[in-house]
Amino acid sequence: MVFGEGADIYRSLGVNSAIVASGSTTLYGGSKLRPEVLDAMEKASATMVNMDDLNVAAGKVIAEVTGAEAGLVTSGSAGGLVLQAAAVMAGNDPARMVRLPNADGMKNEIIMHRSQRFPYDQCYTATGATIVDIGDGRRCHPWELEAAINENTAAIAYLFSGFVSRRAIPFEQVVEIAHANDVPVIVDAASYLPPRANLTRFIEAGADMVQFSGGKAIRGPQGTGVLAGRADLIEAAYANASPHQFIGRGMKVAKEEIIGLVEAIRIFADEDEEAENRRYAEMCGQVVDALIEMPGLEVTVEHDEWDYLTPIAILRFTRDWRGPSRDQVRDTLASGDPPIYLHDIHNPDELGVDPFNLDEQELQIVIDRLRETLLNG
C-alpha cells in the first residue's frame, strides 16, 4: 500500500493513489512537488499582487537561468507552444491578436520535419497555423527546408525529445538557414531536462524561443512551463497570454504557481546532477539485482545523452522469455493495489522502472510486485 496523508486525501474521494515508476508522466501527475516549492506557494497564496509585475519579474529569473533575453511562465508546455505560434504570427499587434485563430493574411505557416511530428503540434495549429512538412520521415535535406520557406513562413519548429529520429537536419544548420531567411526557430524541449545544460544549450545554439516543462524534472507545479527566448517574441507571447484577453486567456497561471515555478527552477539549476544520477543508478541497480537471473529477461541500467537522460532500469523481453508477456506484466501491475505504472512508451519489447518519482519504500514495492508477476503471471 501507499501510506501517508496524501494517500488518505485521494482515498476520501474514492481514488487510489499510485506508485509511478514511469518517470515524470503527465497522465500520472507529473512529478512530486518539492517541499520548498509548496511552502513558497502557500505563503504566496495569501497575498495579492499585480500579475503583470509578477510575470515580468518571474521572466527575469527564467532569463537568468536560461541565458535568454527574456522568459515567461506558461500554463504547461502545451500552453507555451500555443503562445509560441501566436507570437510568431500575430506578434503583439492587438488587431492581429484578436483575430486568432483566423490567421488569414498573416504569416501562418510553421515548418516541421515530418520525422518530428507529434501529437502536441496541434498546439501550433490551434492558433490557425498550418504545418508544412519537410523530409520523408526518415531523412531530410537542407534544400528541402530552403525550398519550403516562403513569404508565409512564420517559424520553423524543432522538437527535442527522447526516441525522436536523429535524422532531421542538425539543429545548428536549421538555425543557420532560418536566420539567413529572417525566420525564427521555435523549440519544444518540454521533456528534455536534465541534463541541466539543456537550459542554456538551445538558446546558445540560436533558438529564438524554447519551451520546457515546469512540472517534470524541475519539480515545479504540474500546470507550469518555462518559455525563454528573444525579448520581442517573449513580449509578444505574453501579450497573447492571460491575464490579457486574447487567444491565451484560458491558459491562466496562478500567482502561486508562478512563485512555485520560480522557486523550483532556481533549486533545479543549482542541484548536483552527478549526485542525483548516482542515486538513480543505485536504485536501478536494485532492480537489476532482483531480476537479472530470470531466463529470457535482459535487465540493464540505461543512461545516455539522447533517449534515457537519467538512469532507468530496462527489462527486455527476449524470444527466450517464457513468462507473461510484456503487456500482461504492465497491465497486472497497473491494475493492482496500489496501481504501479511502469515506463512503456517507447520500445514494444521493453518495460522500464524509472526511479525519478520513487522513494526507497516504493522502489521495494515495485521490485516485489515485478518479481511476483514475472514468476507467477
NORJODA-V476534 format. One record per backbone hydrogen bond with DSSP energy under -0.5 kcal/mol. NH is the residue of the N-H (numbers start at 1). CO is the residue of the C=O. If there is no record, write none. Layout:
((NH/CO) (NH/CO))
This chain:
((3/1) (8/4) (9/5) (10/6) (11/7) (12/8) (13/9) (13/10) (14/11) (15/10) (19/339) (20/18) (21/19) (21/341) (23/354) (25/23) (26/24) (28/25) (29/26) (30/25) (31/29) (34/219) (38/34) (39/35) (40/36) (41/37) (42/38) (43/39) (44/40) (45/41) (46/42) (46/43) (47/44) (51/49) (54/50) (55/51) (56/52) (57/53) (58/54) (59/55) (60/56) (61/57) (62/58) (63/59) (64/60) (65/61) (66/62) (67/63) (68/63) (69/229) (70/229) (72/227) (74/72) (74/225) (76/74) (79/75) (80/76) (81/77) (82/78) (83/79) (84/80) (85/81) (86/82) (87/83) (88/84) (89/85) (90/86) (91/86) (91/87) (93/90) (94/92) (96/93) (97/93) (98/94) (99/96) (100/96) (100/97) (102/99) (103/101) (106/103) (108/106) (108/152) (109/152) (110/130) (111/109) (111/155) (112/132) (114/134) (116/113) (117/114) (121/118) (122/119) (123/120) (124/121) (125/121) (126/122) (127/124) (128/125) (129/124) (130/108) (132/110) (133/131) (134/112) (136/139) (140/167) (144/141) (145/141) (146/142) (147/143) (148/144) (149/145) (153/150) (154/109) (155/109) (156/184) (157/111) (158/186) (160/188) (161/159) (164/161) (165/115) (173/170) (174/170) (175/171) (176/172) (177/173) (178/174) (179/175) (180/176) (181/177) (181/178) (182/179) (183/178) (184/154) (186/156) (186/184) (187/209) (188/158) (189/187) (189/211) (192/189) (198/195) (199/196) (200/197) (201/197) (202/198) (204/200) (205/201) (206/203) (207/202) (208/185) (209/185) (210/228) (211/187) (212/226) (213/190) (214/224) (215/224) (219/216) (220/214) (224/221) (225/74) (226/212) (227/72) (227/225) (228/210) (229/70) (230/208) (234/230) (235/231) (236/232) (237/233) (238/234) (239/235) (240/236) (241/238) (242/248) (244/241) (246/244) (248/240) (249/246) (251/248) (252/250) (258/254) (259/255) (260/256) (261/257) (262/258) (263/259) (264/260) (265/261) (266/262) (267/263) (268/264) (269/265) (270/266) (270/267) (271/267) (271/268) (273/271) (276/272) (277/273) (278/274) (279/275) (280/276) (281/277) (282/278) (283/279) (284/280) (285/281) (286/282) (287/283) (288/284) (289/285) (290/286) (291/287) (291/288) (292/288) (294/291) (295/293) (297/294) (298/296) (298/316) (299/297) (300/314) (302/300) (302/312) (304/308) (309/307) (312/302) (313/353) (314/300) (314/312) (315/351) (316/298) (316/314) (317/315) (317/349) (318/296) (318/316) (321/318) (329/325) (330/326) (331/327) (332/328) (333/329) (334/330) (335/331) (336/333) (339/17) (340/333) (341/19) (342/340) (343/21) (343/352) (344/342) (350/347) (351/315) (352/343) (353/313) (354/21) (354/352) (355/311) (355/353) (357/354) (358/355) (363/359) (364/360) (365/361) (366/362) (367/363) (368/364) (369/365) (370/366) (371/367) (372/368) (373/369) (374/370) (375/371) (376/372) (377/373))
